Amino acid sequence: MEFLLIASAHFLALLSPGPDFFLIMQASLRLPIRYGFAICFGIALANGVYLLFAVTGLEVVRETTWLVSLLKYLGAVYLVFLGIMLLRAPLQSFDKQGGDSFLQIRNFKRQFIIGFMSAILNPKNAIFYLSLFTVMVSDQTGFLTRCLYALWMMSAVFLWDCGVVIAIGQERVKRRLGRSIYYIEKVSGVALALFGIFLPFAL
């Protein structure tokens, strides 16, 4: 029962589109699917870092005011930066090989870092996982079981995000969208910038 409650709460959180969703969406539209997977892995690994804190009972992120504030402002700057990069992206064919934008460089390491930084600089991830384990996980739940919960959630993040990449990144989908991709990029840019602007006031 405990696992079902945790899995349900986590799944509902996944359904709520946040900065990671818009980041994944723009990559899926502009880059081959494999680079989207790199972003997904970066996001999942960053979630794994916070899950490690939650499993081991290290609530330093939530309880250290200056650290939360630092994450908020660094995350805000990073999201606004990503938003500006998308807003500045020129109109171009979706299958153009490469691009001048920081976000369109076809490099696995670069895309992994973009995804990792997006998730690790979002203090909401830390607070969500720490709160989840504090409220929903019993003190009697063993360490191994807690690790399995964390592994499940990290895997769920990765698989869900990869599903988004596969759904959006198919050639027929991109061809159907055509020139609309340019405007979707702009909407994503505005969304990321707004997430960044309001992040310091959200916590």
LOTIRO-892233 format. One record per atom (N, C-alpha, C): residue number from 1; residue in three letters; atom name; x, y, z. Coordinates in steps of 0.001 Angstrom, whole numbers. Each point is the difference from the previous one (the first is absolute). Example, Ala and Ser with C-alpha at 12.3 -4.5 7.8 and 13.67 -1.06 7.14 Angstrom:
<rs>
num;residu;atome;px;py;pz
1;Ala;N;13190;-5690;7800
1;Ala;CA;-890;1190;0
1;Ala;C;900;1200;0
2;Ser;N;-350;1050;-720
2;Ser;CA;820;1190;60
2;Ser;C;-770;1090;730
</rs>
This chain:
<rs>
num;residu;atome;px;py;pz
1;Met;N;826;-1210;0
1;Met;CA;-826;1210;0
1;Met;C;864;1265;0
2;Glu;N;1061;-18;798
2;Glu;CA;887;1157;69
2;Glu;C;598;312;-1372
3;Phe;N;447;-1056;-691
3;Phe;CA;591;193;-1325
3;Phe;C;-1020;584;-975
4;Leu;N;-1242;-487;53
4;Leu;CA;-1033;494;-911
4;Leu;C;-278;1483;234
5;Leu;N;-13;412;1251
5;Leu;CA;-222;1412;320
5;Leu;C;1138;863;-534
6;Ile;N;1229;-468;208
6;Ile;CA;1168;753;-457
6;Ile;C;35;57;-1523
7;Ala;N;-231;-1141;-636
7;Ala;CA;35;-60;-1465
7;Ala;C;-1085;883;-605
8;Ser;N;-1174;30;622
8;Ser;CA;-1109;814;-505
8;Ser;C;324;1487;119
9;Ala;N;521;401;1162
9;Ala;CA;359;1409;207
9;Ala;C;1083;425;-979
10;His;N;960;-882;-212
10;His;CA;1092;314;-917
10;His;C;-501;90;-1437
11;Phe;N;-906;-902;-383
11;Phe;CA;-535;14;-1360
11;Phe;C;-799;1277;-265
12;Leu;N;-774;441;986
12;Leu;CA;-753;1244;-158
12;Leu;C;943;1180;-182
13;Ala;N;1132;-35;685
13;Ala;CA;1003;1060;-167
13;Ala;C;595;-29;-1405
14;Leu;N;198;-1208;-541
14;Leu;CA;531;-128;-1352
14;Leu;C;-966;561;-1041
15;Leu;N;-1297;-132;261
15;Leu;CA;-1006;474;-946
15;Leu;C;-46;1526;-86
16;Ser;N;489;656;1031
16;Ser;CA;-24;1463;30
16;Ser;C;1195;551;-770
17;Pro;N;-237;685;-1137
17;Pro;CA;1129;487;-806
17;Pro;C;780;1101;713
18;Gly;N;1301;-193;68
18;Gly;CA;878;987;605
18;Gly;C;1104;375;-978
19;Pro;N;1056;637;490
19;Pro;CA;1100;406;-880
19;Pro;C;602;-1155;-790
20;Asp;N;135;-1159;640
20;Asp;CA;610;-1149;-684
20;Asp;C;-807;-407;-1237
21;Phe;N;-1332;87;108
21;Phe;CA;-855;-386;-1128
21;Phe;C;260;885;-1211
22;Phe;N;57;1303;219
22;Phe;CA;211;923;-1121
22;Phe;C;1402;-148;-576
23;Leu;N;963;-310;865
23;Leu;CA;1366;-244;-469
23;Leu;C;43;-1244;-873
24;Ile;N;-652;-1057;448
24;Ile;CA;-43;-1250;-766
24;Ile;C;-746;194;-1315
25;Met;N;-1084;755;41
25;Met;CA;-805;210;-1201
25;Met;C;785;715;-1088
26;Gln;N;722;1061;367
26;Gln;CA;749;731;-1026
26;Gln;C;1122;-857;-568
27;Ala;N;624;-827;846
27;Ala;CA;1069;-871;-492
27;Ala;C;-563;-1070;-933
28;Ser;N;-1176;-522;335
28;Ser;CA;-627;-1035;-825
28;Ser;C;-362;528;-1381
29;Leu;N;-351;1286;-67
29;Leu;CA;-397;596;-1269
29;Leu;C;1191;367;-873
30;Arg;N;1136;296;614
30;Arg;CA;1136;516;-753
30;Arg;C;1155;-979;-158
31;Leu;N;46;-1018;840
31;Leu;CA;1142;-912;-6
31;Leu;C;-457;-1436;-218
32;Pro;N;885;-859;-503
32;Pro;CA;-328;-1425;-80
32;Pro;C;-347;-548;1384
33;Ile;N;-806;-1034;36
33;Ile;CA;-515;-560;1249
33;Ile;C;1110;-350;987
34;Arg;N;1132;-481;-496
34;Arg;CA;1058;-447;917
34;Arg;C;504;1134;893
35;Tyr;N;-24;1236;-503
35;Tyr;CA;449;1123;825
35;Tyr;C;-1053;347;1055
36;Gly;N;-1256;-218;-343
36;Gly;CA;-1052;175;994
36;Gly;C;163;-977;1142
37;Phe;N;417;-1234;-325
37;Phe;CA;247;-997;1047
37;Phe;C;1131;464;928
38;Ala;N;995;680;-555
38;Ala;CA;1106;494;825
38;Ala;C;-506;1026;1009
39;Ile;N;-901;880;-443
39;Ile;CA;-601;979;904
39;Ile;C;-797;-720;1090
40;Cys;N;-765;-997;-415
40;Cys;CA;-809;-770;959
40;Cys;C;875;-662;1060
41;Phe;N;1132;-542;-416
41;Phe;CA;900;-657;948
41;Phe;C;567;1016;987
42;Gly;N;335;1192;-502
42;Gly;CA;498;1051;880
42;Gly;C;-1039;404;1035
43;Ile;N;-1242;144;-440
43;Ile;CA;-1093;356;912
43;Ile;C;-215;-1094;1036
44;Ala;N;-18;-1254;-450
44;Ala;CA;-221;-1124;915
44;Ala;C;1127;-104;1024
45;Leu;N;1232;208;-434
45;Leu;CA;1128;-93;927
45;Leu;C;-55;1105;1046
46;Ala;N;-388;1205;-408
46;Ala;CA;-141;1095;963
46;Ala;C;-1094;-323;1015
47;Asn;N;-1104;-586;-474
47;Asn;CA;-1045;-447;925
47;Asn;C;557;-1049;952
48;Gly;N;886;-866;-533
48;Gly;CA;617;-1028;813
48;Gly;C;836;572;1128
49;Val;N;646;1136;-255
49;Val;CA;807;648;1046
49;Val;C;-895;405;1170
50;Tyr;N;-1124;633;-312
50;Tyr;CA;-910;426;1061
50;Tyr;C;-682;-1190;673
51;Leu;N;-247;-1042;-771
51;Leu;CA;-562;-1222;585
51;Leu;C;997;-623;980
52;Leu;N;1287;92;-307
52;Leu;CA;1027;-506;906
52;Leu;C;-36;749;1319
53;Phe;N;-167;1324;-74
53;Phe;CA;-130;790;1223
53;Phe;C;-1215;-458;803
54;Ala;N;-1100;-233;-726
54;Ala;CA;-1245;-387;683
54;Ala;C;125;-1375;663
55;Val;N;585;-950;-701
55;Val;CA;136;-1368;515
55;Val;C;884;-45;1243
56;Thr;N;1079;777;-27
56;Thr;CA;961;-25;1113
56;Thr;C;-393;939;1133
57;Gly;N;-1122;734;-197
57;Gly;CA;-467;891;1059
57;Gly;C;768;1296;86
58;Leu;N;765;330;-1052
58;Leu;CA;753;1264;-3
58;Leu;C;-916;1128;-458
59;Glu;N;-546;740;938
59;Glu;CA;-925;1073;-326
59;Glu;C;711;1352;-49
60;Val;N;1300;-38;-259
60;Val;CA;785;1224;7
60;Val;C;-491;991;-1046
61;Val;N;-465;-510;-1141
61;Val;CA;-450;903;-1068
61;Val;C;-1217;794;452
62;Arg;N;-932;-688;656
62;Arg;CA;-1233;676;406
62;Arg;C;207;870;1230
63;Glu;N;885;-418;897
63;Glu;CA;144;688;1278
63;Glu;C;1038;1121;-47
64;Thr;N;866;4;-1007
64;Thr;CA;1016;1050;-103
64;Thr;C;-532;1122;-876
65;Thr;N;-413;1085;631
65;Thr;CA;-674;1091;-703
65;Thr;C;843;574;-1126
66;Trp;N;1280;215;263
66;Trp;CA;836;633;-1019
66;Trp;C;183;-907;-1216
67;Leu;N;8;-1315;243
67;Leu;CA;176;-936;-1108
67;Leu;C;-1244;-25;-888
68;Val;N;-1178;6;620
68;Val;CA;-1253;50;-761
68;Val;C;-68;1289;-811
69;Ser;N;397;1117;634
69;Ser;CA;-15;1285;-703
69;Ser;C;966;-7;-1173
70;Leu;N;1184;-577;213
70;Leu;CA;988;-77;-1076
70;Leu;C;-544;-822;-1164
71;Leu;N;-603;-1146;299
71;Leu;CA;-585;-826;-1051
71;Leu;C;-1103;740;-736
72;Lys;N;-809;745;742
72;Lys;CA;-1097;741;-620
72;Lys;C;522;997;-1016
73;Tyr;N;996;783;403
73;Tyr;CA;472;1068;-885
73;Tyr;C;852;-531;-1152
74;Leu;N;803;-1009;267
74;Leu;CA;762;-613;-1098
74;Leu;C;-947;-667;-994
75;Gly;N;-1005;-698;533
75;Gly;CA;-990;-637;-858
75;Gly;C;-774;1019;-811
76;Ala;N;-353;1117;623
76;Ala;CA;-739;1051;-697
76;Ala;C;817;560;-1165
77;Val;N;1259;285;263
77;Val;CA;878;541;-1052
77;Val;C;150;-1005;-1137
78;Tyr;N;169;-1270;354
78;Tyr;CA;196;-1032;-1016
78;Tyr;C;-1242;-147;-878
79;Leu;N;-1181;-16;604
79;Leu;CA;-1231;-150;-771
79;Leu;C;-256;1210;-891
80;Val;N;268;1194;507
80;Val;CA;-157;1200;-825
80;Val;C;983;-42;-1172
81;Phe;N;1218;-464;271
81;Phe;CA;1004;-135;-1066
81;Phe;C;-488;-958;-1083
82;Leu;N;-524;-1160;404
82;Leu;CA;-514;-963;-968
82;Leu;C;-1157;608;-797
83;Gly;N;-867;718;695
83;Gly;CA;-1127;641;-677
83;Gly;C;446;997;-1040
84;Ile;N;999;802;335
84;Ile;CA;519;992;-948
84;Ile;C;635;-682;-1207
85;Met;N;698;-1097;230
85;Met;CA;601;-743;-1112
85;Met;C;-1069;-464;-990
86;Leu;N;-1138;-454;512
86;Leu;CA;-1082;-448;-878
86;Leu;C;-668;1177;-695
87;Leu;N;-160;1084;707
87;Leu;CA;-636;1177;-597
87;Leu;C;876;611;-1099
88;Arg;N;1295;-166;125
88;Arg;CA;918;551;-1004
88;Arg;C;238;-942;-1173
89;Ala;N;-460;-1246;115
89;Ala;CA;243;-981;-1069
89;Ala;C;-686;447;-1289
90;Pro;N;721;-35;-1126
90;Pro;CA;-579;448;-1277
90;Pro;C;-930;-1039;-604
91;Leu;N;-796;437;-938
91;Leu;CA;-861;-912;-747
91;Leu;C;862;-865;-895
92;Gln;N;-139;-1326;136
92;Gln;CA;800;-912;-800
92;Gln;C;-702;-1343;-115
93;Ser;N;405;-778;-968
93;Ser;CA;-582;-1318;-205
93;Ser;C;322;-888;1188
94;Phe;N;-962;-853;380
94;Phe;CA;212;-848;1176
94;Phe;C;1136;-991;-192
95;Asp;N;297;-346;-1263
95;Asp;CA;1039;-994;-248
95;Asp;C;1356;610;-321
96;Lys;N;148;1281;293
96;Lys;CA;1302;642;-212
96;Lys;C;1047;-676;870
97;Gln;N;1142;-311;-575
97;Gln;CA;1064;-685;736
97;Gln;C;742;987;891
98;Gly;N;-268;-76;1290
98;Gly;CA;671;891;938
98;Gly;C;-684;1349;58
99;Gly;N;576;920;718
99;Gly;CA;-562;1324;145
99;Gly;C;912;851;857
100;Asp;N;-242;1314;-56
100;Asp;CA;837;915;766
100;Asp;C;-421;69;1462
101;Ser;N;-1222;-421;294
101;Ser;CA;-519;99;1353
101;Ser;C;727;-943;942
102;Phe;N;196;473;1211
102;Phe;CA;594;-800;1075
102;Phe;C;-765;-1301;192
103;Leu;N;-1312;46;-220
103;Leu;CA;-853;-1156;244
103;Leu;C;-18;-1000;-1150
104;Gln;N;530;384;-1163
104;Gln;CA;-118;-864;-1170
104;Gln;C;1313;-663;-408
105;Ile;N;987;71;861
105;Ile;CA;1281;-643;-291
105;Ile;C;-153;-1503;134
106;Arg;N;380;-728;-1040
106;Arg;CA;-186;-1453;-17
106;Arg;C;1184;-689;680
107;Asn;N;-63;24;1300
107;Asn;CA;1052;-584;817
107;Asn;C;-657;-632;1220
108;Phe;N;232;-1290;203
108;Phe;CA;-664;-718;1090
108;Phe;C;336;593;1360
109;Lys;N;1276;307;216
109;Lys;CA;425;542;1287
109;Lys;C;-662;1347;255
110;Arg;N;-50;855;-1031
110;Arg;CA;-613;1312;162
110;Arg;C;-1480;-124;352
111;Gln;N;-711;-866;-700
111;Gln;CA;-1427;-150;261
111;Gln;C;-251;-632;1371
112;Phe;N;866;-918;396
112;Phe;CA;-107;-588;1339
112;Phe;C;150;1089;1062
113;Ile;N;986;864;-168
113;Ile;CA;250;1069;966
113;Ile;C;-1177;972;52
114;Ile;N;-563;328;-1160
114;Ile;CA;-1159;893;-48
114;Ile;C;-1146;-575;826
115;Gly;N;-277;-1296;-181
115;Gly;CA;-1064;-646;760
115;Gly;C;314;-80;1483
116;Phe;N;1231;-378;327
116;Phe;CA;399;-139;1401
116;Phe;C;-117;1338;728
117;Met;N;507;1065;-619
117;Met;CA;-24;1311;644
117;Met;C;-1429;503;189
118;Ser;N;-866;-291;-968
118;Ser;CA;-1393;429;112
118;Ser;C;-660;-602;1233
119;Ala;N;257;-1281;251
119;Ala;CA;-650;-686;1125
119;Ala;C;704;255;1326
120;Ile;N;1320;66;5
120;Ile;CA;730;153;1265
120;Ile;C;-142;1418;547
121;Leu;N;-233;979;-879
121;Leu;CA;-144;1386;440
121;Leu;C;-1451;363;309
122;Asn;N;-870;-1007;-19
122;Asn;CA;-1395;247;343
122;Asn;C;-237;-468;1445
123;Pro;N;-37;928;950
123;Pro;CA;-145;-403;1412
123;Pro;C;-1316;-711;281
124;Lys;N;-987;147;-889
124;Lys;CA;-1275;-694;195
124;Lys;C;198;-1511;-26
125;Asn;N;964;-465;-792
125;Asn;CA;281;-1441;-35
125;Asn;C;478;-488;1360
126;Ala;N;919;750;586
126;Ala;CA;530;-388;1314
126;Ala;C;-1101;-20;1049
127;Ile;N;-793;1065;41
127;Ile;CA;-1049;111;1012
127;Ile;C;-1066;-1064;-205
128;Phe;N;-337;-293;-1270
128;Phe;CA;-1022;-1008;-285
128;Phe;C;426;-1370;522
129;Tyr;N;1216;-417;-332
129;Tyr;CA;437;-1339;409
129;Tyr;C;198;-103;1503
130;Leu;N;569;1036;590
130;Leu;CA;195;-29;1451
130;Leu;C;-1341;-38;727
131;Ser;N;-970;769;-494
131;Ser;CA;-1331;10;613
131;Ser;C;-692;-1338;-202
132;Leu;N;159;-572;-1192
132;Leu;CA;-638;-1285;-307
132;Leu;C;473;-1085;964
133;Phe;N;1307;-59;220
133;Phe;CA;553;-1031;875
133;Phe;C;-314;291;1467
134;Thr;N;-117;1272;339
134;Thr;CA;-306;360;1388
134;Thr;C;-1447;-322;350
135;Val;N;-910;300;-923
135;Val;CA;-1435;-131;278
135;Val;C;-519;-1398;-277
136;Met;N;439;-618;-1101
136;Met;CA;-619;-1246;-462
136;Met;C;765;-1268;352
137;Val;N;1274;127;309
137;Val;CA;796;-1192;300
137;Val;C;103;-176;1515
138;Ser;N;-411;-1149;452
138;Ser;CA;5;-291;1433
138;Ser;C;1427;-133;536
139;Asp;N;157;328;1273
139;Asp;CA;1307;-159;660
139;Asp;C;408;-1472;48
140;Gln;N;-988;-879;-85
140;Gln;CA;291;-1440;65
140;Gln;C;429;-571;-1361
141;Thr;N;-128;796;-1050
141;Thr;CA;390;-468;-1335
141;Thr;C;1517;-122;-60
142;Gly;N;484;-1166;-397
142;Gly;CA;1442;-249;-21
142;Gly;C;742;799;-1059
143;Phe;N;1318;88;198
143;Phe;CA;847;780;-914
143;Phe;C;-51;-571;-1416
144;Leu;N;37;-1321;-139
144;Leu;CA;-43;-624;-1314
144;Leu;C;-1309;311;-717
145;Thr;N;-1094;-32;733
145;Thr;CA;-1303;328;-593
145;Thr;C;-35;1452;-451
146;Arg;N;569;883;826
146;Arg;CA;70;1413;-375
146;Arg;C;807;180;-1290
147;Cys;N;1084;-757;-109
147;Cys;CA;833;65;-1213
147;Cys;C;-782;-468;-1224
148;Leu;N;-816;-1040;191
148;Leu;CA;-820;-499;-1104
148;Leu;C;-1037;1041;-408
149;Tyr;N;-574;698;970
149;Tyr;CA;-932;1087;-307
149;Tyr;C;707;1064;-853
150;Ala;N;1199;376;429
150;Ala;CA;754;1035;-707
150;Ala;C;366;-450;-1411
151;Leu;N;412;-1254;-116
151;Leu;CA;348;-531;-1318
151;Leu;C;-1213;-4;-921
152;Trp;N;-1150;-365;554
152;Trp;CA;-1234;11;-785
152;Trp;C;-312;1411;-513
153;Met;N;91;993;895
153;Met;CA;-336;1372;-387
153;Met;C;981;560;-1018
154;Met;N;1273;-293;185
154;Met;CA;1002;454;-960
154;Met;C;-250;-642;-1370
155;Ser;N;-319;-1297;6
155;Ser;CA;-293;-707;-1247
155;Ser;C;-1266;541;-649
156;Ala;N;-999;323;836
156;Ala;CA;-1257;531;-525
156;Ala;C;217;1343;-679
157;Val;N;825;846;602
157;Val;CA;326;1296;-602
157;Val;C;660;-202;-1368
158;Phe;N;977;-903;-33
158;Phe;CA;731;-239;-1244
158;Phe;C;-914;-572;-1086
159;Leu;N;-786;-1006;350
159;Leu;CA;-860;-649;-992
159;Leu;C;-1117;929;-475
160;Trp;N;-570;774;922
160;Trp;CA;-1058;935;-385
160;Trp;C;543;1060;-959
161;Asp;N;1147;560;346
161;Asp;CA;601;1030;-850
161;Asp;C;399;-573;-1361
162;Cys;N;526;-1220;-2
162;Cys;CA;348;-646;-1276
162;Cys;C;-1248;-230;-845
163;Gly;N;-1114;-319;673
163;Gly;CA;-1260;-158;-715
163;Gly;C;-429;1286;-684
164;Val;N;211;1122;683
164;Val;CA;-308;1303;-591
164;Val;C;882;254;-1221
165;Val;N;1287;-330;131
165;Val;CA;934;173;-1122
165;Val;C;-435;-830;-1199
166;Ile;N;-351;-1247;246
166;Ile;CA;-402;-889;-1091
166;Ile;C;-1285;491;-663
167;Ala;N;-942;454;816
167;Ala;CA;-1285;457;-534
167;Ala;C;150;1253;-860
168;Ile;N;829;933;460
168;Ile;CA;144;1273;-711
168;Ile;C;1064;-65;-1085
169;Gly;N;1023;-836;219
169;Gly;CA;1170;18;-875
169;Gly;C;-106;-811;-1279
170;Gln;N;-1136;-642;-239
170;Gln;CA;-150;-779;-1224
170;Gln;C;-29;920;-1222
171;Glu;N;622;-460;-1080
171;Glu;CA;106;819;-1204
171;Glu;C;-1367;408;-530
172;Arg;N;-953;-912;31
172;Arg;CA;-1316;328;-557
172;Arg;C;-701;1068;834
173;Val;N;258;-9;1295
173;Val;CA;-584;1018;864
173;Val;C;608;1356;-319
174;Lys;N;1326;40;-142
174;Lys;CA;675;1262;-287
174;Lys;C;-363;530;-1382
175;Arg;N;-153;-892;-950
175;Arg;CA;-383;440;-1346
175;Arg;C;-1424;546;-11
176;Arg;N;-861;-605;792
176;Arg;CA;-1379;479;74
176;Arg;C;-62;1380;644
177;Leu;N;853;189;992
177;Leu;CA;31;1311;658
177;Leu;C;596;1073;-905
178;Gly;N;999;-401;-794
178;Gly;CA;606;911;-963
178;Gly;C;493;1293;622
179;Arg;N;-441;1125;-565
179;Arg;CA;448;1316;470
179;Arg;C;-519;326;1392
180;Ser;N;-976;-769;478
180;Ser;CA;-517;259;1349
180;Ser;C;1062;-244;1063
181;Ile;N;1017;-812;-328
181;Ile;CA;1077;-282;952
181;Ile;C;639;1295;484
182;Tyr;N;169;945;-914
182;Tyr;CA;601;1291;351
182;Tyr;C;-804;683;1110
183;Tyr;N;-1331;-18;-139
183;Tyr;CA;-855;666;982
183;Tyr;C;-95;-804;1298
184;Ile;N;84;-1311;-110
184;Ile;CA;29;-830;1212
184;Ile;C;1263;306;802
185;Glu;N;1102;209;-723
185;Glu;CA;1249;387;664
185;Glu;C;-181;1299;768
186;Lys;N;-682;941;-610
186;Lys;CA;-188;1297;651
186;Lys;C;-869;-139;1249
187;Val;N;-1053;-819;-105
187;Val;CA;-853;-241;1166
187;Val;C;809;-665;1108
188;Ser;N;852;-973;-379
188;Ser;CA;851;-669;986
188;Ser;C;972;989;630
189;Gly;N;533;905;-830
189;Gly;CA;924;1013;513
189;Gly;C;-666;906;1015
190;Val;N;-1221;436;-316
190;Val;CA;-751;845;936
190;Val;C;-289;-765;1287
191;Ala;N;-402;-1273;-147
191;Ala;CA;-324;-820;1179
191;Ala;C;1217;-162;909
192;Leu;N;1160;-321;-588
192;Leu;CA;1205;-182;805
192;Leu;C;403;1304;681
193;Ala;N;-87;1096;-735
193;Ala;CA;357;1295;578
193;Ala;C;-935;351;1155
194;Leu;N;-1292;-266;-164
194;Leu;CA;-961;289;1067
194;Leu;C;242;-888;1216
195;Phe;N;312;-1269;-245
195;Phe;CA;358;-887;1126
195;Phe;C;1180;607;773
196;Gly;N;987;487;-749
196;Gly;CA;1167;582;636
196;Gly;C;-335;1261;779
197;Ile;N;-840;858;-578
197;Ile;CA;-367;1275;638
197;Ile;C;-759;-228;1294
198;Phe;N;-917;-1001;-15
198;Phe;CA;-855;-207;1165
198;Phe;C;575;-999;1007
199;Leu;N;1074;-718;-371
199;Leu;CA;565;-994;905
199;Leu;C;402;567;1357
200;Pro;N;684;1168;52
200;Pro;CA;395;522;1319
200;Pro;C;-1177;330;907
201;Phe;N;-1176;207;-578
201;Phe;CA;-1164;371;803
201;Phe;C;-901;-1181;306
202;Ala;N;359;-1181;-575
202;Ala;CA;-876;-1158;132
202;Ala;C;274;-827;1242
203;Leu;N;1123;234;654
203;Leu;CA;372;-823;1159
203;Leu;C;172;858;1242
</rs>
